[in-house]
């Protein structure tokens, strides 16, 4: 008899614990979480930032928006260029990404909280260091280059990494170089 009563009490406690978890997850789901989206269609065209005989640096900006229901933190944001030497050997390619409001050139991303519906503007900088001594000649055979923006998000749920891909096309790079050289004349 005592064992039966003890079993009923244990079952009641387990039921209340399970009910508490269900209520907790229902509230969390209702309140939502952050969700970041790279606004690729609103990115600016790449433009030349600086140029010398042996190197050129181009940049663009792209906004990232928190489309979720809660504020979220962008803990780490960086870019990765995809241009293997088998595809293009004319220059060494280096990329850097920073907050457009607080630009840095050391490759460090300072984490920031982005409220629901708010945006943060990312500044992407790509540097090409030529191998022949003439950067314009080195860039003649430049192919389209995919660029991944990789970002770590922290919100109500577990942290996660996400990525979005943009592309620097050969034509867009040629136009940026042409605009810069014609403006310099």
Buried (B, 14 or more C-beta within 10 A) or exposed (E): EEEEEEEEEEEEEEEEEEEEEEEEEEEEEEEBBBBBBBBEEEBEEBBBBEBEEBBBBBBBBBBBBBEBBBBBBBBBBBBEBEBEEEEBEBBBBBBBBBBBEEEEEEEEBEEBEBEBEEBBBBBBBBBBBBBEEEBBEBBEEBEBBEBBBBBBBBBBEEEEEEEBEBEBEBEBBBBBBEEBEEEEE
